């Protein structure tokens, strides 16, 4: 589908780096085939990370996001809240859903990718707001709505989804995904951590093994139709 160059692909992420962890290969391939790709990051903000004791500002996160997306060939992105990193559960759900509604109406996507819920409160509330905004509407004929993964789903969050599974071949783009993640300097962890350049590649290799490919990204289909 994305090889047609005619898709309008919207990716909605809780934080800067989730877009690469979940959809880095998709973004690169979609942009390479001249599709319109827009990335929405719901929240950045000033945070002191326990793993590094480094205080990271919103401006730093936005710069990292811009650099990471440039590696993938994407230049259309928007950050909704610049002071809500790890605080999305303090935003009224109606407000967040309304903002997503406005983005959907303005961009008119043919495909939308949203976060799979995990234990992180920001991922949970953003999923719920996206799910509400993507309710069936006659004016919103989106051909594919799917959830993308975040490595920390491996911590046994309730697996309530019973959906179709969709894989994207990353055989020719895995290094671009890793290089893009490396631009999120403040988020890098040691090699044995799930959020590290090494683990990004291992995760893609694991998903590839499931379908007989060197590397892949996995998505969970919420709704799809054939035009």
URDABEL-V447994 format. One record per residue. N is the residue number from 1. RES is the residue in one letter. PSI is psi in degrees with one decimal (NA if undefined). D_LAST is the distance of its C-alpha to the last C-alpha in whole Angstrom. Layout:
BEGIN
n | res | psi | d_last
N | RES | PSI | D_LAST
N | RES | PSI | D_LAST
END
This chain:
BEGIN
n | res | psi | d_last
1 | X | -45.8 | 11
2 | X | -12.7 | 14
3 | X | -8.8 | 16
4 | X | -24.7 | 14
5 | X | 13.3 | 16
6 | X | 2.2 | 13
7 | X | 153.1 | 13
8 | X | 103.4 | 15
9 | X | 123.4 | 16
10 | X | 126.7 | 18
11 | X | 123.8 | 21
12 | X | 120.7 | 24
13 | X | 144.4 | 27
14 | X | -46.2 | 30
15 | X | 162.4 | 32
16 | X | 119.6 | 33
17 | X | -27.3 | 32
18 | X | -32.1 | 30
19 | X | -35.7 | 27
20 | X | -44.6 | 29
21 | X | -40.5 | 30
22 | X | -37.6 | 26
23 | X | 17.3 | 24
24 | X | -44.7 | 26
25 | X | -39.5 | 25
26 | X | -45.9 | 21
27 | X | -47.8 | 22
28 | X | -46.6 | 24
29 | X | -41.4 | 22
30 | X | -41.5 | 19
31 | X | -38.9 | 22
32 | X | -33.1 | 23
33 | X | 16.2 | 20
34 | X | 27.6 | 20
35 | X | 159.6 | 18
36 | X | 120.3 | 19
37 | X | 128.9 | 20
38 | X | 132.7 | 22
39 | X | 126.6 | 24
40 | X | 120.7 | 26
41 | X | 122.4 | 29
42 | X | -35.4 | 30
43 | X | 133.9 | 34
44 | X | 179.4 | 37
45 | X | 170.0 | 40
46 | X | 120.8 | 44
47 | X | 139.5 | 44
48 | X | 116.2 | 47
49 | X | 128.9 | 46
50 | X | -32.6 | 48
51 | X | -23.2 | 47
52 | X | -12.5 | 49
53 | X | 20.1 | 50
54 | X | 133.4 | 49
55 | X | 121.2 | 48
56 | X | 128.9 | 45
57 | X | 165.3 | 44
58 | X | -40.8 | 41
59 | X | -39.0 | 41
60 | X | -43.0 | 42
61 | X | -39.1 | 38
62 | X | -39.1 | 37
63 | X | -43.6 | 38
64 | X | -41.9 | 37
65 | X | -47.3 | 34
66 | X | -45.7 | 34
67 | X | -40.1 | 35
68 | X | -43.2 | 33
69 | X | -32.7 | 30
70 | X | -35.7 | 32
71 | X | -34.7 | 32
72 | X | -3.0 | 28
73 | X | 14.6 | 28
74 | X | 133.4 | 26
75 | X | 0.4 | 28
76 | X | 104.1 | 26
77 | X | 161.0 | 28
78 | X | 137.9 | 29
79 | X | 122.7 | 32
80 | X | -51.5 | 32
81 | X | 129.0 | 35
82 | X | 13.6 | 38
83 | X | 27.2 | 40
84 | X | 18.9 | 38
85 | X | 123.9 | 38
86 | X | 15.4 | 39
87 | X | 16.5 | 39
88 | X | -22.9 | 35
89 | X | -5.8 | 37
90 | X | -6.7 | 39
91 | X | 130.1 | 36
92 | X | 134.5 | 35
93 | X | -36.2 | 32
94 | X | -39.9 | 31
95 | X | -45.5 | 32
96 | X | -42.4 | 30
97 | X | -39.8 | 27
98 | X | -39.5 | 28
99 | X | -40.7 | 28
100 | X | -40.0 | 24
101 | X | -46.2 | 23
102 | X | -40.6 | 24
103 | X | -43.7 | 23
104 | X | -44.4 | 19
105 | X | -36.1 | 20
106 | X | -40.8 | 22
107 | X | -30.7 | 19
108 | X | 62.5 | 16
109 | X | 154.7 | 14
110 | X | -20.6 | 11
111 | X | 141.7 | 13
112 | X | 134.8 | 16
113 | X | 125.7 | 19
114 | X | 162.7 | 22
115 | X | 139.5 | 25
116 | X | 133.7 | 26
117 | X | 145.3 | 29
118 | X | -167.0 | 32
119 | X | -17.6 | 36
120 | X | 128.0 | 36
121 | X | -34.2 | 36
122 | X | -38.4 | 34
123 | X | -38.0 | 31
124 | X | -50.6 | 31
125 | X | -32.7 | 31
126 | X | -41.1 | 28
127 | X | -46.3 | 26
128 | X | -39.4 | 27
129 | X | -41.7 | 26
130 | X | -42.0 | 23
131 | X | -39.7 | 22
132 | X | -44.1 | 23
133 | X | -28.9 | 22
134 | X | 16.5 | 18
135 | X | 150.2 | 19
136 | X | 127.6 | 16
137 | X | 140.5 | 16
138 | X | -29.6 | 15
139 | X | 0.8 | 15
140 | X | 77.0 | 13
141 | X | 77.2 | 10
142 | X | 126.9 | 10
143 | X | -23.9 | 7
144 | X | 126.4 | 11
145 | X | 122.3 | 14
146 | X | 157.8 | 17
147 | X | 140.7 | 21
148 | X | 160.7 | 23
149 | X | 160.1 | 26
150 | X | 128.5 | 30
151 | X | -30.9 | 33
152 | X | 5.9 | 35
153 | X | -12.9 | 33
154 | X | -20.9 | 35
155 | X | 122.0 | 37
156 | X | 69.4 | 37
157 | X | 149.4 | 35
158 | X | 126.2 | 33
159 | X | 75.9 | 30
160 | X | -13.3 | 29
161 | X | 138.0 | 25
162 | X | 79.9 | 24
163 | X | 169.3 | 20
164 | X | 152.4 | 18
165 | X | 138.1 | 20
166 | X | 131.3 | 18
167 | X | 144.7 | 20
168 | X | 125.9 | 20
169 | X | 120.9 | 23
170 | X | 16.3 | 26
171 | X | -36.2 | 28
172 | X | 5.3 | 28
173 | X | 7.1 | 28
174 | X | -38.0 | 30
175 | X | -34.8 | 33
176 | X | -38.8 | 31
177 | X | -46.6 | 30
178 | X | -45.9 | 34
179 | X | -36.7 | 35
180 | X | -44.6 | 33
181 | X | -35.0 | 34
182 | X | -22.6 | 38
183 | X | -20.0 | 37
184 | X | 65.2 | 37
185 | X | -41.2 | 41
186 | X | -15.7 | 42
187 | X | -6.2 | 40
188 | X | 139.3 | 41
189 | X | 172.8 | 43
190 | X | 161.2 | 45
191 | X | -31.4 | 44
192 | X | 2.8 | 44
193 | X | 151.5 | 42
194 | X | -27.0 | 38
195 | X | 79.9 | 37
196 | X | 158.8 | 39
197 | X | -39.0 | 38
198 | X | -41.2 | 39
199 | X | -29.8 | 37
200 | X | -44.2 | 34
201 | X | -40.8 | 34
202 | X | -39.8 | 35
203 | X | -43.8 | 32
204 | X | -35.5 | 30
205 | X | -41.3 | 32
206 | X | -45.8 | 32
207 | X | -35.1 | 28
208 | X | -40.7 | 28
209 | X | -29.2 | 31
210 | X | -23.0 | 28
211 | X | 12.3 | 26
212 | X | 30.7 | 29
213 | X | 157.4 | 28
214 | X | -42.8 | 31
215 | X | 148.6 | 29
216 | X | 160.4 | 26
217 | X | 146.7 | 24
218 | X | 137.0 | 23
219 | X | 156.9 | 20
220 | X | 119.9 | 20
221 | X | 125.6 | 16
222 | X | -39.8 | 17
223 | X | 139.7 | 13
224 | X | 146.6 | 10
225 | X | 155.2 | 6
226 | X | 128.1 | 4
227 | X | NA | 0
END
